[in-house]
């Protein structure tokens, strides 16, 4: 657990030192413009301009370069004519921007195409590092929820989320996620999860019982997850774990409880 908390604190320190909320919004705008150039325009030169010449592209085969980043987008577009990139959630924290999105030729159907989560590191208006997770969207889910929908409804009198609360949310998710899946501390489920937990993983139902069954099936050593990046923005916290090949998890935190979850498994 300690190594995960140490990583979280180092990420927090870097974010506070280098980025203001205004800069985080500017970083988010860079990624939104990148998506527009990639999927709404047909101008490779414009798309290329969003990537630093020394960008590190993390893939299952190891670190790649700018050419690999551009080829990955071109291959995705060619694999599904008419593909639309529908951004479902986006968050910026420090120099990191995380995006949860659907890649589909039939975007009106949330049970189609691919679910994807991307993590970008942005510096001076350019992407300098990138990770990506993606999976095919199944035709149904255990909960009946799509992999993209927002179901939690916040109370009308909910206060505005401060920078301090965002960091508290981040620490809650880091401790809960690592404690549950790596250390198998089942008591955390009753402490830190909303009993009406909303689930968008296609194979796990709503509530805590299906999650308890999942964790109980892991065995004595846990999942052994290693965090690559954690992004907290508003009531959302993205967690990317793995190495060059990652999986992405997205949690909604409400009233200091984990209340909703999406994921994309590599």
Helices and strands as residue ranges (DSSP letters): H 2-18, H 21-39, H 44-48, E 51-59, E 62-64, H 66-79, E 84-93, E 96-104, E 114-123, E 126-136, H 163-181, H 187-192, E 193-199, H 209-216, E 227-233, E 236-242, E 246-254, E 257-264
